[in-house]
Amino acid sequence: MRIAIASDHAAVALKAELREYLIGLGHEVADLGPATEDRVDYPDYGYRLASVVADGTAERGVALCGSGIGISIAVNRNPACRCALVSEPLSAALAREHNDANCIAMGARLTGVDMAKACLDAFLAADFAGGRHTGRVAKLSHPAA
């Protein structure tokens, strides 16, 4: 699978760990930055991630910042993206199954490496359930007037 990963300065170390983990699982990973812990603005990296997921360059996205909140908001500004903030594997799986999430966000200051890997595993293994969820997911990108 083609996966894009981006962070802010607070999550550079977690991003590096998860990038290597995903590559080890056989995924093609695009690291969208940043490369150092020099202070940056998370919206810039959230927008960059959303862009490559929206245009199909990446099939899934992983967004990281200190809490995961800010970067998830930035990703969700793109109507083609559904980014769920997750902190454990069940919410990661349900994000795919019920919400057809194409991105997940995690907080490097709140989620340890092993838990982040477990969340990734659950997210990538789950499929969208469709059915009763299909109409609801459509409304996320195209709200009724």
N, C-alpha and C positions, 0 to 999 in steps of 0.2 A: 504494500500500500504506500502511496505517496503522502507523507505527513509533513506539514510545516510546523515549526516550533519557534516561538518568539517570547521575549521577556522584557522586563525592565532591569535596571541595575541590581535590584534586590534579589533577583532570581537567576542571575547568570550561572551560579554554581549548580543549582537544581536543573537548569536547562541543559547544561553540559552533561550531567549524569543521565538525564532522560534521553537526550539525543543518542548517546552511546548505547543505552539500553535498547532503544528502538532499532538502531542499526544492527545490533546483535540479534534481534528478533527477525532480521531480514527485510525491514522496511527501508524505503528510500526517504531520507530525511533532509529537508531544507531548513537550515538554521538561519532565521531572518534577523538575528542579532538581539541585543548588542554583543560584542565580543569581549568587552571589559566591564568592570564594575563602576566605571565612571558614570556619574548621574545622568540619566536620560528621562524623557517623558514617556510614560507607558502608553498614552493614546497613539503616539507615532508607531509603536510596534504592534499595537492592537489593530490599527487600521491596515498596516502592512500585511499582517496575518490574514485579516478578513478579505483583503483583495485577492490573495492567491488561492484562498478557498473558494471565493465567489467565482473566480474565472476558471476554476477547474484545474489549475496547476497543481494544487494539493487536494487530496480527497478528504483529509481531516486536518484539524488544527489543534495545537496545544498552546495555550496562552498562560503565561506565568508572570506574576508580580508579587509584591510582598504579601498581600492578602488575597489576590486573585480577583478582587472586586473591580477595581478600576479598569484593568485590562479586559475583563469580560464585558463591561459596559461599552468600551471602545469597539470590541469585535461585533457586538450586537447592534451597533449603529448601521452596519451593512445589512440590508434586508435579505440577502442571500445566506446569511450566517445565523446559526442558532448555537450560541455558546453557553454552556451550563457551567456554573461554578460548582465544583465538586470537592468533597473532602474525604470520601470513602467510596469503596467499590459499588455499593448498591445504587447510590445516586448516579454514579458514572454509567452504569448499565441502563438504568431507567431513563437517563437523558437520551440515550440512543433509542431504546425500545418505545418510549411514549412520546418523545419530543423530536425525534429524528435529528438530534443535535449533531452538527458536523464539526464542532469544536468543544473542547473542555478547557476550563480555566482552573488553576490551583494557586494557592498562596504559599510561597516558599517559606514564609515566616510561621506558617501554621501547619503545613503538611510535610512530614518527613519523607525521605527518599523512598523508603520501602513502601509506604502508603501511597505515594505518588505513582510508583510502578504498578501497584495493585489497581489503582484507579485507571491507569492507562490500559492495563490488561482487560479489565471489565468493559471499558468503553470500546475498545477495538474488537472485542469478541461479540458484542451485542449487535443485533440487527433491528431495524425499525419494524415494529409489530404491525403497522398499517391499521386496517380496519377502522374502529371507532376513533382512532387517533388522527387519521388522515385529514379530515376536515378541520380539526383543531389546529394542526400544524400549518395548514394552508393559511389560516387566519393570522398566524404570526408574521407572515410576510405581506399579507394582503388583507388588512383589517376591513371589516364591513363599514360602510359609510354611515 
